[in-house]
Amino acid sequence: MTDTLNFPDVTQLAVPFFITAILAELGWIVWKGKGGRYETRDAVTSLIMGAGSVASGILLGFLAWGFFMWLWALTPLDLGSSIGVIILCFVLDDLRYYWVHRFGHRVRWVWASHVNHHSSQHYNLTTALRQTWTGTFSLVMLVRAPLVLLGFHPAIILLVGGINLIYQFWIHTEAIDKMPRWFEAVMNTPSHHRVHHGRNARYLDVNYAGVFIIWDKMFGTFVPEQDHDRPDYGLVHNLGTFNPLRVAFHEWLGLIRDATQPGLTLPERLKYAFAPPGYSHDASRDTSAIIKARHLARHPSERDTPGFQ
Amino acid sequence: MPLYLLLVLVIGGISLIAVLLHRLGKSHKAVLNAQSASHAWTRHFPDDEVRGVIVAQDGHAALVETDQGPGLLWSFGADTVGRHLQGYHLTKAPDHLTVIFADFSAPRVTVHLNNDERTLWQQKLAPA
């Protein structure tokens, strides 16, 4: 069994590319006068969140690595490290990403970690780097366990996960309208991912894909970008702070406050942690399902259109 | 990648992009008028019916009267953020008011006001 397989941390190696691409996108926007928006504090907040995410990975990555190596010692399977195995792992890990990301929007415990990625009202390449600092606490690493048990070495799993994240960087842009039709059909693209970042009722909880958009099409969560309903970026309740600490931890704090308030039953406390975001025991808040229903009540002609089916 | 090189790239990259954005004029705050404030509020709270808007003379904040109660809208970089006026308190200074929300994600808003508008805003913002 292979124990000493090592690959470089591709996300760290990609940092110069990230900086260069951001400068190129900014230059394009300034030159063309279109293709997106930048705002200084928003962009700096996103970049600091990205740096913090890398730091969090360096400081806490050993926990996930230790867990994976523990599983690796348990499994009798070893698929090796051929190119074919790495490609297969990439595809299966992207399926894993789809479900983790879907949980990230439908389970508040995971949303508390993921929310900061959606907290910018802008959509540019810096938004891609607005990543979580608390992914380890959300325990989504558990979803990678089947890949290890199937015989994919943890180093391969982390490698393809890093490549997946790098792929997702370039789709956070308004500078690209649509890719060729065949590409839009199979791959996640700027257009598909703009939809995912939309706070429009139509676009809530859709397009979870990382690399291959086919997962959304398979599992019924795909909504194409509508020319008459351009994505409005941000959260349903947008943040009023650029402070990275508040961005990183606001939802965790809200979750703890909600779940520990006096007078709740145990199921109500658990729902504040694990029900979809927007759950409240007294119906004082709105889940995405309620937001969509209210939107349709105001705009009944949109019933049965994409995102409302 | 060696840690020192990663640190140089990250700190240098963030600094470069921040300075560049500022020099390109990307640090300007949104300026509101009655119509844009009303539109922005409806964007944040689509279920609300806006009944009246008072925009601060510097254009960076607006008091919004809605069927769900009063709200405060303010410039947040190039964008806006709004909150209904519930669970907050107010501090006063000669040239501004500070609204402090019980909200970790929007802790405080400083509204700069001239003498002519200050009294009206203080009345409107006085917690019931």
Contacts between the chains, C-beta under 8 A, distances in Angstrom:
chain1	res1	chain2	res2	distance
A	8	B	1	7.7
A	9	B	1	7.2
A	12	B	1	4.8
A	12	B	6	5.8
A	13	B	1	6.1
A	15	B	1	7.7
A	15	B	6	6.7
A	15	B	9	5.0
A	15	B	10	6.6
A	15	B	13	7.1
A	16	B	9	6.3
A	18	B	13	7.6
A	19	B	9	7.0
A	19	B	13	4.0
A	19	B	16	7.5
A	19	B	17	7.3
A	22	B	17	6.1
A	23	B	16	7.8
A	23	B	17	7.1
A	23	B	20	7.4
A	26	B	17	7.6
A	26	B	20	6.9
A	26	B	21	7.3
A	26	B	24	7.6
A	30	B	24	6.2
A	37	B	78	6.6
A	38	B	21	5.8
A	38	B	24	7.9
A	38	B	26	5.0
A	39	B	21	7.5
A	39	B	26	5.6
A	39	B	27	7.4
A	39	B	77	4.3
A	39	B	78	4.2
A	39	B	79	7.3
A	40	B	18	6.2
A	40	B	21	4.2
A	40	B	22	5.2
A	40	B	26	5.0
A	40	B	27	4.2
A	40	B	77	7.5
A	41	B	27	7.2
A	41	B	77	5.2
A	42	B	77	5.3
A	42	B	78	7.5
A	42	B	79	7.8
A	43	B	17	6.3
A	43	B	18	7.4
A	43	B	21	5.9
A	43	B	26	7.8
A	44	B	14	6.5
A	44	B	17	7.5
A	44	B	18	5.0
A	44	B	21	7.9
A	47	B	13	7.3
A	47	B	14	4.6
A	47	B	17	6.5
A	47	B	18	7.9
A	48	B	14	6.8
A	51	B	10	4.8
A	51	B	14	6.8
A	54	B	6	7.5
A	54	B	10	7.3
A	58	B	3	7.9
A	121	B	76	7.6
A	121	B	77	7.9
A	121	B	79	4.3
A	122	B	78	7.9
A	122	B	79	7.7
A	126	B	17	7.5
A	201	B	46	7.8
A	232	B	43	6.7
A	234	B	79	7.7
A	237	B	44	7.7
A	237	B	105	7.6
A	238	B	44	6.7
A	238	B	76	7.5
A	238	B	79	7.6
A	238	B	81	5.2
A	239	B	81	7.1
A	239	B	105	4.7
A	239	B	106	6.6
A	240	B	74	7.5
A	240	B	76	6.1
A	240	B	81	4.1
A	240	B	83	7.0
A	240	B	101	7.8
A	240	B	103	7.5
A	240	B	105	6.4
A	240	B	106	2.8
A	240	B	107	7.5
A	240	B	109	6.9
A	241	B	105	6.2
A	241	B	106	6.2
A	241	B	107	6.4
A	242	B	77	7.4
A	246	B	104	6.1
A	246	B	105	6.3
A	246	B	107	7.2
A	249	B	104	7.9
A	250	B	104	5.0
A	250	B	105	4.2
A	253	B	104	5.2
A	254	B	104	7.0
A	254	B	105	7.7
A	294	B	46	7.7
A	294	B	47	6.1
A	295	B	46	7.1
A	298	B	46	7.2
A	298	B	47	8.0
